[in-house]
């Protein structure tokens, strides 16, 4: 692992964002009446609405990317595997504004990026009765990975534009986290207020969280950067007045260059959902739904390494033999070297072995209205709501959609506003057991002048798509 200066600790999350993906439950598909256990992560009470008596999720994968820091010029997602991507270099005329397949930068004062992937493994739900009361009970498994960087002070914009760095610069505080973790959850949903003229569904998920890899990086105060230019015009950046905390745990063996799968942390999480529904008892379809959900309340405690760097000692970030052109075997070696520079002792910076990463807590509000037989319009609003320290950050999104929902087939189209400023268009198709979708469809198939976001969802599930409420009612024995 190459690490040349202290700035790279602060910007490492940014670099990861450009190589990764951002994932979440496909918003359009989560409104589907027959989504069942597939939508449990976005609406714990939605499983009770499913008219089918059971459903089994074999697997699903939701991957996407969103950032406003970097882009690939004149390219589409499906074209990337065969493309040779160059990094922008204004000194030699490589620019994304004038040629294709260039990784270039927006060079904003502050940058935001979200990175994650969500894989749902074998999961199921089933309707049952307990003491004559109807319940929907499900078990689900997920493998989740996420990085979030919100309002990162983009000091790199000077270098990216070949502009002289200021003589003095105060890098604003930042708190960014990464986590790779597994999740096993129990979903329970049922109806309350059964004497009401309307239906009220309540649901919750209890989740055990198994942590595999994580880091948290905090620049707690303004980090003072000094740029000095010598008589030959060569500049050198140094840092002083720093207060940085860096924590990490990983299963990757840097010496053997392989991943050793084992648990590094554990924790618990909970999701809660409440739905108000206008629906006749003898019909699959509903007239209107309003749902409010609080998602991912919890955290994971990790056993790893926690380093702290506080001081006013000037540290050369460039032209420093301790970092310049040196290859580090693992993160710990780099942090020990930095500790030697800051404190004169490689062991002083390590203050503890434990740290905590909060789950990406959010509020999810949704409305859905039936406009004709099997046809619905929906509105979803997801707002990140961090609760715990060092929490992951979920992307904000507002989505309006139109869908056709039948037992054997469903499809829909959506318009989304990510971070309340980036307009995206999506669609989904549920054809028997196969589900395909994207909340950001166009970048997959059409070249974009600045490709900076994409999304794709695929799933395979088993459910009685050949059946419906009317057929089940006809098979029931009755004394007529």
LOMIRO-532114 format. One record per residue (C-alpha): residue in one letter; x, y, z. Coordinates in Angstrom, 3 decimals. Layout:
// residues N
+------+----------+----------+----------+
: resn :        x :        y :        z :
+------+----------+----------+----------+
:    a :        X :        Y :        Z :
...
+------+----------+----------+----------+
// end
This chain:
// residues 480
+------+----------+----------+----------+
: resn :        x :        y :        z :
+------+----------+----------+----------+
:    x :    0.000 :    0.000 :    0.000 :
:    x :    1.563 :    3.308 :   -1.107 :
:    x :    0.965 :    6.325 :    1.136 :
:    x :    3.004 :    9.473 :    0.602 :
:    x :    1.526 :   11.974 :    3.003 :
:    x :   -0.994 :   12.790 :    5.676 :
:    x :   -3.513 :   14.179 :    3.179 :
:    x :   -4.009 :   10.681 :    1.782 :
:    x :   -5.434 :    9.565 :    5.116 :
:    x :   -8.040 :   12.300 :    4.914 :
:    x :   -8.948 :   11.676 :    1.255 :
:    x :   -8.821 :    7.854 :    1.217 :
:    x :  -12.599 :    7.671 :    1.449 :
:    x :  -12.893 :    9.814 :   -1.670 :
:    x :  -10.614 :    7.497 :   -3.637 :
:    x :  -12.644 :    4.453 :   -2.609 :
:    x :  -15.847 :    6.112 :   -3.721 :
:    x :  -14.742 :    6.274 :   -7.333 :
:    x :  -14.018 :    2.524 :   -7.468 :
:    x :  -17.113 :    1.357 :   -5.660 :
:    x :  -20.845 :    1.196 :   -5.766 :
:    x :  -23.744 :    2.537 :   -3.858 :
:    x :  -26.565 :    0.122 :   -3.112 :
:    x :  -29.966 :    0.133 :   -1.514 :
:    x :  -33.279 :   -1.615 :   -1.962 :
:    x :  -34.666 :   -0.761 :   -5.403 :
:    x :  -37.167 :    1.979 :   -4.550 :
:    x :  -39.602 :    1.332 :   -7.407 :
:    x :  -39.815 :   -2.423 :   -6.809 :
:    x :  -40.279 :   -1.947 :   -3.046 :
:    x :  -43.753 :   -0.497 :   -3.774 :
:    x :  -44.823 :   -3.668 :   -5.620 :
:    x :  -47.778 :   -5.372 :   -3.936 :
:    x :  -46.104 :   -8.762 :   -4.466 :
:    x :  -42.561 :   -7.813 :   -3.410 :
:    x :  -42.975 :   -9.621 :   -0.076 :
:    x :  -39.749 :  -10.356 :    1.785 :
:    x :  -37.805 :   -8.515 :   -0.943 :
:    x :  -39.024 :   -5.148 :    0.389 :
:    x :  -38.459 :   -5.898 :    4.066 :
:    x :  -35.408 :   -3.607 :    4.255 :
:    x :  -37.344 :   -0.521 :    3.160 :
:    x :  -40.751 :   -1.216 :    4.752 :
:    x :  -41.051 :   -3.834 :    7.542 :
:    x :  -44.870 :   -3.674 :    7.509 :
:    x :  -45.169 :   -4.155 :    3.722 :
:    x :  -44.799 :   -7.942 :    4.000 :
:    x :  -48.242 :   -8.226 :    5.621 :
:    x :  -49.817 :   -6.589 :    2.562 :
:    x :  -48.513 :   -9.350 :    0.270 :
:    x :  -51.590 :  -11.393 :   -0.818 :
:    x :  -49.513 :  -14.543 :   -1.340 :
:    x :  -49.327 :  -16.989 :    1.599 :
:    x :  -45.551 :  -17.378 :    1.214 :
:    x :  -42.554 :  -16.217 :   -0.776 :
:    x :  -38.878 :  -17.155 :   -0.926 :
:    x :  -36.073 :  -14.838 :   -1.999 :
:    x :  -33.243 :  -16.902 :   -3.499 :
:    x :  -30.923 :  -13.941 :   -3.997 :
:    x :  -30.838 :  -10.305 :   -5.053 :
:    x :  -28.089 :   -7.770 :   -5.711 :
:    x :  -28.546 :   -4.007 :   -5.768 :
:    x :  -25.504 :   -1.987 :   -6.822 :
:    x :  -25.144 :    1.646 :   -7.828 :
:    x :  -22.819 :    4.613 :   -7.603 :
:    x :  -23.432 :    8.267 :   -6.867 :
:    x :  -20.840 :   11.009 :   -6.456 :
:    x :  -20.337 :   14.627 :   -7.461 :
:    x :  -16.538 :   14.596 :   -7.249 :
:    x :  -15.406 :   12.647 :  -10.329 :
:    x :  -16.775 :   11.408 :  -13.643 :
:    x :  -15.788 :    9.363 :  -16.697 :
:    x :  -16.204 :   11.329 :  -19.907 :
:    x :  -18.400 :   10.279 :  -22.855 :
:    x :  -19.089 :    6.753 :  -21.643 :
:    x :  -21.873 :    4.371 :  -20.587 :
:    x :  -21.837 :    1.708 :  -17.893 :
:    x :  -21.929 :   -1.263 :  -20.286 :
:    x :  -19.017 :    0.217 :  -22.218 :
:    x :  -16.636 :    0.400 :  -19.259 :
:    x :  -15.340 :   -3.230 :  -19.351 :
:    x :  -13.840 :   -2.713 :  -22.814 :
:    x :  -12.670 :    0.867 :  -22.281 :
:    x :   -9.193 :    2.112 :  -21.381 :
:    x :   -9.654 :    4.864 :  -18.811 :
:    x :   -7.048 :    7.614 :  -18.387 :
:    x :   -6.843 :    9.995 :  -15.442 :
:    x :   -7.096 :   13.687 :  -16.289 :
:    x :   -3.792 :   15.548 :  -16.461 :
:    x :   -4.085 :   19.228 :  -17.460 :
:    x :   -0.300 :   19.532 :  -17.816 :
:    x :   -0.281 :   17.266 :  -20.879 :
:    x :   -3.757 :   18.110 :  -22.164 :
:    x :   -5.701 :   15.037 :  -20.984 :
:    x :   -9.128 :   16.463 :  -20.110 :
:    x :  -12.585 :   14.967 :  -19.824 :
:    x :  -14.081 :   18.049 :  -21.453 :
:    x :  -12.331 :   17.333 :  -24.755 :
:    x :  -11.944 :   13.551 :  -25.057 :
:    x :  -13.633 :   10.273 :  -24.134 :
:    x :  -12.715 :    7.737 :  -21.447 :
:    x :  -11.061 :   10.185 :  -19.075 :
:    x :  -11.506 :   10.098 :  -15.301 :
:    x :  -11.878 :   13.813 :  -14.611 :
:    x :  -13.081 :   15.899 :  -11.687 :
:    x :  -15.823 :   18.442 :  -11.012 :
:    x :  -13.454 :   20.365 :   -8.713 :
:    x :  -16.152 :   21.656 :   -6.408 :
:    x :  -15.252 :   23.212 :   -3.071 :
:    x :  -17.031 :   20.342 :   -1.297 :
:    x :  -17.706 :   16.828 :   -2.613 :
:    x :  -20.200 :   14.113 :   -1.699 :
:    x :  -20.151 :   10.403 :   -2.524 :
:    x :  -22.011 :    7.267 :   -1.449 :
:    x :  -20.671 :    3.760 :   -1.910 :
:    x :  -22.236 :    0.427 :   -1.010 :
:    x :  -23.574 :   -2.888 :   -2.195 :
:    x :  -26.412 :   -4.974 :   -0.799 :
:    x :  -26.817 :   -8.689 :   -1.458 :
:    x :  -29.881 :  -10.435 :   -0.065 :
:    x :  -29.273 :  -14.141 :    0.392 :
:    x :  -31.777 :  -16.923 :    1.105 :
:    x :  -34.814 :  -15.351 :    2.784 :
:    x :  -38.479 :  -16.237 :    3.198 :
:    x :  -41.783 :  -15.092 :    4.652 :
:    x :  -44.958 :  -16.992 :    5.470 :
:    x :  -48.428 :  -16.083 :    6.684 :
:    x :  -49.609 :  -17.813 :    9.841 :
:    x :  -52.035 :  -17.434 :   12.733 :
:    x :  -51.119 :  -17.209 :   16.402 :
:    x :  -54.024 :  -17.299 :   18.865 :
:    x :  -56.413 :  -16.618 :   15.975 :
:    x :  -54.487 :  -13.493 :   14.982 :
:    x :  -52.881 :  -13.250 :   11.534 :
:    x :  -49.150 :  -12.594 :   11.261 :
:    x :  -46.557 :  -12.534 :    8.542 :
:    x :  -43.235 :  -13.904 :    9.777 :
:    x :  -40.016 :  -13.901 :    7.797 :
:    x :  -36.292 :  -14.505 :    8.064 :
:    x :  -33.801 :  -12.702 :    5.843 :
:    x :  -30.046 :  -12.549 :    5.280 :
:    x :  -28.031 :   -9.722 :    3.748 :
:    x :  -24.408 :   -8.896 :    2.999 :
:    x :  -23.901 :   -5.147 :    3.006 :
:    x :  -21.001 :   -2.844 :    2.141 :
:    x :  -21.076 :    0.928 :    2.384 :
:    x :  -18.858 :    4.009 :    2.326 :
:    x :  -20.238 :    7.499 :    2.772 :
:    x :  -18.548 :   10.885 :    2.373 :
:    x :  -20.683 :   13.990 :    2.866 :
:    x :  -19.411 :   17.544 :    2.232 :
:    x :  -15.734 :   16.635 :    1.910 :
:    x :  -13.467 :   19.709 :    1.764 :
:    x :  -11.897 :   19.186 :   -1.655 :
:    x :   -8.297 :   20.379 :   -1.280 :
:    x :   -7.403 :   18.257 :   -4.307 :
:    x :   -9.224 :   20.677 :   -6.615 :
:    x :   -6.118 :   22.858 :   -6.881 :
:    x :   -3.897 :   20.019 :   -8.067 :
:    x :   -6.612 :   18.652 :  -10.372 :
:    x :   -6.801 :   21.999 :  -12.199 :
:    x :   -3.044 :   22.606 :  -12.192 :
:    x :   -3.594 :   25.659 :   -9.985 :
:    x :   -1.084 :   26.827 :   -7.372 :
:    x :   -2.133 :   25.704 :   -3.920 :
:    x :   -2.760 :   28.532 :   -1.430 :
:    x :    0.045 :   29.431 :    0.959 :
:    x :   -2.243 :   28.608 :    3.876 :
:    x :   -5.374 :   26.464 :    3.870 :
:    x :   -7.624 :   25.184 :    6.653 :
:    x :   -9.127 :   21.811 :    5.726 :
:    x :  -12.614 :   21.598 :    7.236 :
:    x :  -13.561 :   18.747 :    9.619 :
:    x :  -14.787 :   15.483 :    8.118 :
:    x :  -16.202 :   12.240 :    9.488 :
:    x :  -16.340 :    9.323 :    7.057 :
:    x :  -16.987 :    5.637 :    7.684 :
:    x :  -16.825 :    2.359 :    5.800 :
:    x :  -18.299 :   -0.975 :    6.819 :
:    x :  -18.637 :   -4.438 :    5.320 :
:    x :  -21.047 :   -6.542 :    7.359 :
:    x :  -23.512 :   -9.417 :    7.359 :
:    x :  -27.056 :   -9.287 :    8.639 :
:    x :  -29.535 :  -11.929 :    9.821 :
:    x :  -32.999 :  -10.566 :   10.552 :
:    x :  -36.413 :  -11.582 :   11.828 :
:    x :  -39.413 :   -9.784 :   10.325 :
:    x :  -42.807 :   -9.771 :   12.036 :
:    x :  -45.814 :   -7.849 :   10.718 :
:    x :  -49.491 :   -7.867 :   11.589 :
:    x :  -52.672 :   -5.796 :   11.648 :
:    x :  -53.664 :   -3.545 :   14.556 :
:    x :  -56.849 :   -1.562 :   15.291 :
:    x :  -58.877 :   -4.320 :   13.601 :
:    x :  -62.194 :   -2.607 :   14.389 :
:    x :  -61.206 :    0.442 :   12.357 :
:    x :  -62.804 :    1.164 :    8.977 :
:    x :  -59.274 :    1.260 :    7.578 :
:    x :  -56.382 :   -1.144 :    7.943 :
:    x :  -53.348 :   -0.432 :   10.077 :
:    x :  -50.305 :   -2.659 :    9.582 :
:    x :  -47.308 :   -2.645 :   11.892 :
:    x :  -43.996 :   -4.389 :   11.318 :
:    x :  -40.484 :   -4.593 :   12.684 :
:    x :  -37.150 :   -6.222 :   11.879 :
:    x :  -34.798 :   -7.428 :   14.597 :
:    x :  -31.309 :   -7.801 :   13.128 :
:    x :  -28.062 :   -9.351 :   14.264 :
:    x :  -25.092 :   -7.577 :   12.679 :
:    x :  -21.778 :   -9.374 :   12.052 :
:    x :  -18.953 :   -6.976 :   11.192 :
:    x :  -16.192 :   -8.075 :    8.806 :
:    x :  -14.302 :   -4.903 :    7.804 :
:    x :  -14.576 :   -1.245 :    8.779 :
:    x :  -12.812 :    2.044 :    9.124 :
:    x :  -13.684 :    5.428 :   10.566 :
:    x :  -11.710 :    8.541 :    9.684 :
:    x :  -12.276 :   11.845 :   11.460 :
:    x :  -10.611 :   15.196 :   10.993 :
:    x :  -12.040 :   16.632 :   14.218 :
:    x :  -10.821 :   20.232 :   13.832 :
:    x :   -9.618 :   22.430 :   10.994 :
:    x :   -6.398 :   20.932 :    9.626 :
:    x :   -3.913 :   23.681 :    8.802 :
:    x :   -1.989 :   23.087 :    5.557 :
:    x :    0.994 :   25.245 :    4.583 :
:    x :    2.354 :   25.419 :    1.028 :
:    x :    5.929 :   26.640 :    0.618 :
:    x :    7.550 :   27.336 :   -2.770 :
:    x :   11.349 :   27.244 :   -3.051 :
:    x :   13.551 :   29.342 :   -5.346 :
:    x :   13.214 :   26.719 :   -8.085 :
:    x :    9.424 :   27.015 :   -8.004 :
:    x :    8.923 :   23.591 :   -6.425 :
:    x :    6.189 :   23.513 :   -3.784 :
:    x :    5.978 :   21.490 :   -0.584 :
:    x :    2.891 :   21.051 :    1.590 :
:    x :    3.145 :   20.631 :    5.359 :
:    x :    0.539 :   20.146 :    8.074 :
:    x :    0.167 :   21.551 :   11.553 :
:    x :   -2.633 :   22.036 :   14.093 :
:    x :   -4.124 :   18.593 :   13.420 :
:    x :   -6.577 :   16.457 :   15.381 :
:    x :   -7.200 :   13.244 :   13.473 :
:    x :   -8.683 :    9.927 :   14.575 :
:    x :   -8.288 :    6.818 :   12.414 :
:    x :   -9.823 :    3.444 :   13.316 :
:    x :   -9.916 :    0.265 :   11.276 :
:    x :  -10.483 :   -3.496 :   11.307 :
:    x :  -10.023 :   -5.758 :    8.313 :
:    x :   -9.918 :   -9.398 :    7.250 :
:    x :   -7.565 :   -8.686 :    4.361 :
:    x :   -4.091 :  -10.158 :    4.841 :
:    x :   -1.750 :   -7.664 :    3.161 :
:    x :    1.291 :   -9.923 :    3.430 :
:    x :   -0.387 :  -12.925 :    1.781 :
:    x :   -2.647 :  -10.707 :   -0.369 :
:    x :   -5.795 :  -12.670 :    0.367 :
:    x :   -9.027 :  -12.234 :    2.291 :
:    x :   -9.462 :  -14.365 :    5.426 :
:    x :  -13.170 :  -14.433 :    6.192 :
:    x :  -13.898 :  -14.093 :    9.914 :
:    x :  -16.014 :  -11.928 :   12.189 :
:    x :  -14.340 :   -8.750 :   13.477 :
:    x :  -17.328 :   -7.121 :   15.175 :
:    x :  -20.922 :   -7.588 :   16.255 :
:    x :  -24.001 :   -5.541 :   16.996 :
:    x :  -27.756 :   -5.263 :   16.670 :
:    x :  -30.196 :   -3.224 :   14.630 :
:    x :  -33.920 :   -2.627 :   14.367 :
:    x :  -36.317 :   -1.365 :   11.685 :
:    x :  -39.861 :   -0.229 :   12.412 :
:    x :  -42.745 :    0.422 :   10.020 :
:    x :  -46.378 :    1.555 :   10.237 :
:    x :  -48.825 :    1.566 :    7.311 :
:    x :  -52.297 :    3.075 :    6.911 :
:    x :  -54.296 :    1.304 :    4.168 :
:    x :  -57.661 :    1.704 :    2.476 :
:    x :  -58.469 :   -1.797 :    1.182 :
:    x :  -61.429 :   -4.169 :    1.060 :
:    x :  -60.973 :   -7.451 :    2.923 :
:    x :  -61.804 :   -9.637 :   -0.091 :
:    x :  -59.540 :   -7.886 :   -2.605 :
:    x :  -55.832 :   -8.114 :   -3.396 :
:    x :  -55.681 :   -4.546 :   -4.651 :
:    x :  -55.683 :   -1.532 :   -2.357 :
:    x :  -57.004 :    1.958 :   -2.947 :
:    x :  -54.457 :    3.925 :   -0.925 :
:    x :  -51.424 :    3.346 :    1.310 :
:    x :  -49.442 :    5.702 :    3.516 :
:    x :  -46.376 :    4.278 :    5.249 :
:    x :  -43.759 :    5.619 :    7.670 :
:    x :  -40.598 :    3.641 :    8.427 :
:    x :  -37.577 :    4.157 :   10.672 :
:    x :  -34.721 :    2.041 :    9.306 :
:    x :  -31.295 :    0.863 :   10.485 :
:    x :  -31.288 :    1.966 :   14.107 :
:    x :  -28.224 :    0.279 :   15.610 :
:    x :  -24.464 :   -0.100 :   15.427 :
:    x :  -21.597 :   -2.587 :   15.238 :
:    x :  -18.747 :   -2.733 :   17.760 :
:    x :  -15.403 :   -3.681 :   16.178 :
:    x :  -12.194 :   -5.040 :   17.667 :
:    x :   -9.408 :   -3.451 :   15.647 :
:    x :   -7.036 :   -0.504 :   15.986 :
:    x :   -7.836 :    3.067 :   17.018 :
:    x :   -5.175 :    5.746 :   16.399 :
:    x :   -5.187 :    9.422 :   17.408 :
:    x :   -2.914 :   12.162 :   16.029 :
:    x :   -3.023 :   15.489 :   17.908 :
:    x :   -0.429 :   18.232 :   17.842 :
:    x :    1.144 :   21.339 :   16.361 :
:    x :    4.401 :   19.802 :   15.179 :
:    x :    4.944 :   20.587 :   11.502 :
:    x :    4.801 :   17.412 :    9.402 :
:    x :    6.078 :   17.523 :    5.841 :
:    x :    3.542 :   15.827 :    3.605 :
:    x :    5.751 :   16.037 :    0.529 :
:    x :    9.500 :   15.501 :    0.107 :
:    x :    9.478 :   13.535 :    3.371 :
:    x :   11.782 :   10.458 :    3.360 :
:    x :    9.456 :    8.705 :    5.826 :
:    x :    6.708 :    8.578 :    3.185 :
:    x :    8.241 :    9.471 :   -0.188 :
:    x :    8.307 :    6.527 :   -2.610 :
:    x :    7.931 :    4.058 :    0.248 :
:    x :    5.819 :    0.920 :    0.076 :
:    x :    3.949 :    0.018 :    3.263 :
:    x :    2.956 :   -3.593 :    3.895 :
:    x :   -0.320 :   -2.771 :    5.670 :
:    x :   -2.282 :    0.142 :    7.208 :
:    x :   -0.767 :   -0.460 :   10.637 :
:    x :    2.773 :    0.072 :    9.341 :
:    x :    1.750 :    3.374 :    7.775 :
:    x :    0.006 :    4.540 :   10.967 :
:    x :    3.032 :    3.561 :   13.069 :
:    x :    5.269 :    5.555 :   10.721 :
:    x :    2.960 :    8.538 :   11.040 :
:    x :    3.026 :    8.141 :   14.829 :
:    x :    6.829 :    8.276 :   14.697 :
:    x :    6.630 :   11.537 :   12.741 :
:    x :    4.065 :   13.137 :   15.057 :
:    x :    5.154 :   11.860 :   18.485 :
:    x :    8.658 :   10.469 :   17.961 :
:    x :    7.352 :    7.025 :   18.958 :
:    x :    5.630 :    4.496 :   16.643 :
:    x :    3.364 :    3.201 :   19.420 :
:    x :    2.025 :    6.438 :   20.924 :
:    x :   -0.825 :    7.032 :   18.459 :
:    x :   -2.578 :    3.716 :   19.169 :
:    x :   -4.954 :    4.575 :   22.001 :
:    x :   -7.332 :    1.572 :   21.969 :
:    x :   -8.501 :   -1.446 :   19.985 :
:    x :  -12.269 :   -0.921 :   19.983 :
:    x :  -14.461 :    1.399 :   17.938 :
:    x :  -18.085 :    1.651 :   16.811 :
:    x :  -19.750 :    2.179 :   13.421 :
:    x :  -23.403 :    3.247 :   13.338 :
:    x :  -25.842 :    1.797 :   10.818 :
:    x :  -27.103 :    4.154 :    8.041 :
:    x :  -30.233 :    5.281 :    9.890 :
:    x :  -32.963 :    6.839 :    7.744 :
:    x :  -36.637 :    7.755 :    7.605 :
:    x :  -38.680 :    6.361 :    4.707 :
:    x :  -42.085 :    7.885 :    3.960 :
:    x :  -44.217 :    6.512 :    1.117 :
:    x :  -47.608 :    7.112 :   -0.495 :
:    x :  -49.282 :    4.891 :   -3.090 :
:    x :  -52.633 :    5.336 :   -4.869 :
:    x :  -54.575 :    2.995 :   -7.132 :
:    x :  -55.646 :    4.876 :  -10.281 :
:    x :  -57.265 :    1.974 :  -12.182 :
:    x :  -57.211 :   -1.818 :  -12.155 :
:    x :  -53.686 :   -3.026 :  -11.223 :
:    x :  -52.227 :    0.457 :  -11.847 :
:    x :  -50.645 :    2.608 :   -9.144 :
:    x :  -48.795 :    5.882 :   -8.680 :
:    x :  -46.397 :    6.174 :   -5.744 :
:    x :  -44.210 :    8.698 :   -3.961 :
:    x :  -41.218 :    7.723 :   -1.796 :
:    x :  -39.051 :    9.977 :    0.329 :
:    x :  -35.878 :    8.712 :    2.031 :
:    x :  -34.061 :   11.069 :    4.415 :
:    x :  -30.888 :   10.082 :    6.243 :
:    x :  -31.215 :   10.532 :    9.995 :
:    x :  -27.895 :    9.754 :   11.726 :
:    x :  -28.229 :    8.848 :   15.394 :
:    x :  -25.014 :    7.221 :   16.594 :
:    x :  -21.421 :    8.421 :   16.403 :
:    x :  -19.352 :    7.388 :   13.384 :
:    x :  -22.521 :    6.474 :   11.534 :
:    x :  -22.752 :    5.537 :    7.891 :
:    x :  -24.716 :    8.030 :    5.797 :
:    x :  -27.491 :    6.976 :    3.440 :
:    x :  -28.303 :    8.963 :    0.314 :
:    x :  -31.337 :   11.281 :    0.353 :
:    x :  -33.880 :   10.542 :   -2.375 :
:    x :  -37.364 :   11.505 :   -3.552 :
:    x :  -38.953 :    9.155 :   -6.100 :
:    x :  -42.237 :    9.345 :   -8.024 :
:    x :  -43.302 :    6.205 :   -9.906 :
:    x :  -46.026 :    4.575 :  -11.989 :
:    x :  -46.441 :    0.790 :  -11.888 :
:    x :  -48.636 :   -2.063 :  -13.084 :
:    x :  -48.854 :   -4.841 :  -10.497 :
:    x :  -50.242 :   -8.303 :  -11.224 :
:    x :  -49.453 :  -11.600 :   -9.563 :
:    x :  -47.330 :  -13.025 :  -12.387 :
:    x :  -45.959 :   -9.777 :  -13.772 :
:    x :  -45.207 :   -6.265 :  -12.615 :
:    x :  -43.441 :   -3.320 :  -14.174 :
:    x :  -42.996 :    0.348 :  -13.508 :
:    x :  -41.217 :    3.590 :  -14.309 :
:    x :  -39.778 :    6.185 :  -11.952 :
:    x :  -38.280 :    9.644 :  -11.666 :
:    x :  -35.909 :   10.263 :   -8.758 :
:    x :  -34.170 :   13.267 :   -7.269 :
:    x :  -30.986 :   12.158 :   -5.472 :
:    x :  -29.593 :   14.506 :   -2.833 :
:    x :  -32.464 :   16.809 :   -3.901 :
:    x :  -30.596 :   17.967 :   -7.002 :
:    x :  -29.714 :   15.068 :   -9.355 :
:    x :  -32.571 :   13.917 :  -11.605 :
:    x :  -32.599 :   10.240 :  -12.590 :
:    x :  -35.018 :    7.932 :  -14.433 :
:    x :  -35.595 :    4.258 :  -13.674 :
:    x :  -37.725 :    1.206 :  -14.368 :
:    x :  -38.286 :   -2.342 :  -13.146 :
:    x :  -39.735 :   -5.618 :  -14.433 :
:    x :  -40.995 :   -8.550 :  -12.362 :
:    x :  -41.627 :  -11.520 :  -14.639 :
:    x :  -42.521 :  -14.608 :  -12.635 :
:    x :  -39.499 :  -15.366 :  -10.433 :
:    x :  -37.148 :  -12.870 :  -12.139 :
:    x :  -36.830 :   -9.230 :  -11.081 :
:    x :  -34.746 :   -6.691 :  -13.019 :
:    x :  -34.583 :   -2.984 :  -12.352 :
:    x :  -32.686 :    0.251 :  -12.071 :
:    x :  -33.367 :    3.553 :  -10.345 :
:    x :  -30.941 :    5.167 :  -12.826 :
:    x :  -31.457 :    3.387 :  -16.139 :
:    x :  -30.063 :    5.663 :  -18.866 :
:    x :  -26.335 :    5.541 :  -17.896 :
:    x :  -26.361 :    1.785 :  -18.473 :
:    x :  -27.233 :    1.950 :  -22.173 :
:    x :  -26.550 :    5.506 :  -23.361 :
:    x :  -23.273 :    7.405 :  -23.337 :
:    x :  -23.153 :   10.330 :  -20.940 :
:    x :  -20.946 :   13.358 :  -21.273 :
:    x :  -20.136 :   12.957 :  -17.585 :
:    x :  -20.819 :    9.455 :  -16.250 :
:    x :  -20.905 :    9.776 :  -12.473 :
:    x :  -23.788 :    7.574 :  -11.288 :
:    x :  -25.500 :    4.292 :  -12.132 :
:    x :  -27.722 :    1.612 :  -10.604 :
:    x :  -28.742 :   -1.971 :  -11.314 :
:    x :  -30.933 :   -4.447 :   -9.455 :
:    x :  -31.426 :   -8.167 :  -10.112 :
:    x :  -33.278 :  -10.741 :   -8.051 :
:    x :  -34.660 :  -14.262 :   -8.195 :
:    x :  -37.503 :  -15.393 :   -5.960 :
:    x :  -40.110 :  -18.132 :   -5.656 :
:    x :  -43.741 :  -17.316 :   -4.915 :
:    x :  -47.132 :  -18.605 :   -6.179 :
:    x :  -47.297 :  -16.226 :   -9.145 :
:    x :  -49.609 :  -18.720 :  -10.890 :
:    x :  -52.213 :  -18.249 :   -8.150 :
:    x :  -54.377 :  -15.406 :   -6.810 :
:    x :  -56.896 :  -14.634 :   -4.058 :
:    x :  -59.890 :  -15.506 :   -6.259 :
:    x :  -58.531 :  -18.977 :   -7.097 :
:    x :  -57.683 :  -19.673 :   -3.461 :
:    x :  -61.158 :  -18.596 :   -2.391 :
:    x :  -62.778 :  -20.992 :   -4.896 :
:    x :  -60.722 :  -23.907 :   -3.521 :
:    x :  -61.854 :  -23.304 :    0.049 :
:    x :  -64.475 :  -25.628 :    1.494 :
:    x :  -67.622 :  -23.904 :    2.624 :
:    x :  -71.070 :  -24.849 :    3.910 :
:    x :  -73.206 :  -23.221 :    1.224 :
+------+----------+----------+----------+
// end
